[in-house]
Amino acid sequence: MKAATAIGIGIAAAAIIMAGIMEGVAPPMLLNINALILVLGGTAGAVFGGVGMKRFMAIPKLYMKAIMSEQPDLGARVKTLVSFAERARKDGLLALEEEIEAIEEPFMRKGMQLIVDGTDPDLLREILDAEIDAMAARHKLGFSVFEKAGGLAPTIGVLGTVVSLVHVLSNLSAPETLGPAISGAFIATLYGVGSANVVYLPVCYSLQMLSQKEVDERSLVLEGILAIQAGDNPRMVQQKLLSYLAPLEREAVEADEAKPALKAVDEPAAQAA
């Protein structure tokens, strides 16, 4: 689901607020601008100091990627590679040059071009494996920003609470104000723990999952490209690549493959009737 991360964050935030209301906490009591500035600003500053300007400025794009990105369609990749295997088996590897311009995915296009150029299989694997490793390393630099924020925010929240309690304990001359003042002091802890577990860490896990899916996709494409280069039977290519898919995705691909055959059987029956 495209917006699963945003929906999940919304559900978690709503559940926390609803539970507070059921406990008798009025929503305005949860709003503390000073604590919000301290936690968000303190976390942002600590993260900036840890990751540097370039990675810090990429945070908005990473939020959008976590919320808006769709997972790769491995089934579609299998169908494309099997069609290339059929073309190569029928017309030869050089015939695939006609297909390269129509390939939108850069990794697959690069691999197919290497096949057409006659690259040695071991060198081809080495080149594409390096591409996969480099991509995974870049992704790790991205989601580690949110991992760091998730670790820092609760501590910043506790620091905010300590700062507030220092102020409270230095003004004990008015005992009737202690209750509200102490409860307000703990809002910073709430913001720190809440932002870490409701926002930063879920975004981190979402980006990790997307990264793993892209690694799986490229690994599938690599195996398919090597099988095509080796001249494997298209049916065997398909069976090899289906091992990368979850059972439900496998069934969907096999069902699509079966449709033309069923249609071919039904047409003569319809004509005879």
N, C-alpha and C positions, 0 to 999 in steps of 0.2 A: 504494500500500500504506500502510495507516494508520500502522504503527509503523516505517516504513522508516528514519527518522532514528535511532531508538533501536537498531535492529538493526545499522545501519551503524556506529554508534559502538562497539557491543559487538564487532563483527567486527574493527574497527581496533585496539581495545585488546587483544583476545585475540591478534591477530597480532603486536603489539609484544612482549607478554609471552612468547609462544611462541618468537619469534626470540631473545629474551634467554636463555631456558632452553636453546635449542639451541646458543647460544654459550658455555654453561657458567655463566650467571649464575643464582644461586639466587634464587627469588622474594623471600625476606626481605631480600635485599640492595637490592631496589628500594623498600623501605618506609623512609621517613625522615620522621618526624612533624614535626621542625623545618622541614625543607624544604617539606613540605606546607603547614604553617601560613604560612610566609613567602610562598610563591607564591600560594596561594589568598587569603590575607588581603591581601597586597600588591596583587594584581590587583583584588580587590573594592574596596579603598580607593581605588585610582586611578580605577576606573570610576565609583565613587560621586562622586568629586570632579569627574569630567568630565560626568556626565549629570544629577546632582541626585537628591534623595530620591524624587520621584514615579516617575521612569522606573526607578530602581534597584529600588524595591519591586515593580515589575511583572515583574521577571525570572522568578519562579516560574511565573507565568501564561504567559509567553512560551515557557518550556521545555515546558509542557504543550501549548501550541498547536503547537509544532514537532513534538512526538512524537505527539500524539493526533489532530490535525485531519485531516479528509479533504479531498481536492481537490474543488472544485465540479464538479458533473455538468452540463457544457455541453449534452450531448445532451438531458437532461431539460428544460433551459431552452428549447431549440429547439422541442421538442414542445409545451410549454406556450404559447409565443408563437404558434406556428402555429395552435393550437386557438383562441386569442383572435382571431387574424386571421380565421379562418373564422366565428366567432360575430359579429364586427363586420361582416363583409361580408354576412352573412345578415340580421342583426337591427339593425344600426346600432351606433355607438360607445356610445350610452347604455346599451345592453344589457349592456355589460361591467361596469357597476356591480354587477351581481349576482355577478360573479366575484371582485371585489376582496377581500371578506372572507375568501375561501378561500386567498388568496395568503399564504404564510408568509414569503417573503423580502421584507424591508422595502424594498429598492431597487426591486424590480419593482412592489410594491404602490404605492409613491409615484408611480412613472411612470404606472401605469394610472389612478391617481386624477387625475393631471394631465390625462390624455387626456379622461376623463369630464368634468372641470371645464371643458373647452374651452380649455386653455392654448395660446397661440400656439406653433407648432412651434419657432421660433428660441429663444423663451424657455424652452421645455421642454428643448431641448438644452443651453442655457446652465445651467439649474438642475442637470440630471443630470450634466453634465460637471464642474461644481463639486463635486458629491458624490463623483465618482470621484477627482478630484485631491486632495480633502481626505482621503479614505480612504488613498490611496497615500502621502500625507505622514505620516499617523499611523503607517502600517506602517513607513515608513523610520525614524522615531524609535525604533521597537521593535527592528528587527533591527540598527540601528547600534550598539546597546549591546553586542551580541555581536561585532560587527566591531571595536569599540574594545578589548574584552577579548582578542580574538585578536591584536591588535597589541601590547598591553601585556604579556601573560603571558610571552612568550619573554624580553623584556627584564628583567622581574622575576626570572625564573629565572636569568638571567646574573648579576644583582645578588646573588642568594642564593649562587651559586657563588663569586663574588668574596669575599663576607663569610666563607664557610667557608674559602677558601684563605688569607685573612688570618690566620685562627686557626691553620690548619695551619702556615703559614710562620713563625709566632711561636713554634712549639714544635718546633724541629728537633733537640732534644736526644735524641729517641728515634726514630732513622731507621727502625726496624722497623715503626713505626706509620704511616709516611708513605703507603704504598700504599693501605691501607684508608681513611685519612683523605681522601686526594685523590679516590679513587673515590666516597666519600660526598659530597664537595663537589659533584660533577657531577650528583648526583641532582636538585638544584634546577633545573638547566638542562633535564634530562629532563622534569620536571614542567611547567615553563613552556612548552617547545616542544610537549610532548605534549598538554597541556590546550588549547592554542590550536588545534592542527591536528586533534585528535581530537574535541574537544567544541565549543569556542566558534565556530570558523569553520563547521563543518558545520551547527550550529544556525542560524547567520546565513544560510547559503545556503538552508537549508530554509524559513526564514521569508520570504526574498526570493522564492523560487519560489511559495510560497503567495500572497504579495501579488500577484505578476504574474498568477497564475491568477484571483484575484478581480477584478483590473482587467479581464482578458480577459472574464470572465463579465459584468461590469457593462457593458462596451462592447457585448457581444453583445445584452444586454437593451435597452440604449439604442437600438441600431439597429432592433431588433425593434419597440419601442414606436413609434418614428418611422414605421416602415413601416406599422404598424397604423393610426396616425393618418392617414397619407396615403391609406389605402384600397387598398393594394397587394394584388394577387392572393396568396392564402395560399401557393400553390405558389412564387411568386417570393420571398415572405418567407422560406420555408424554404431556398431555394437561396442567398439572400443570407446567412442566418445560418450555414449549413453551412460557409461559408468560414472561420469562426472555429475550426472543429474540425480536429483531426488526422485524417489519412486513415482510420485504424482506427475512430475515433469516428464519422466521417461514414458509413462503411459500416454500422455498428451501427444508426444512426438510420434509414438508408434500408432496411435489412433489416426493422426493426420496422414501417416504413410499408408494406412489401410483404406482410407476413403476412396482414392482413385480406383483401387482394385474392386471395391464394393460397387462403385458406380459402373465399372465396366461389366460386372456380372449382372447388374440390374437392368442395364439398357437392352441387351438382347431379350431378356424376359419380358420387358415392357413391349418391345416390338412384336414378339410372338403373340402377346395377348391382344 
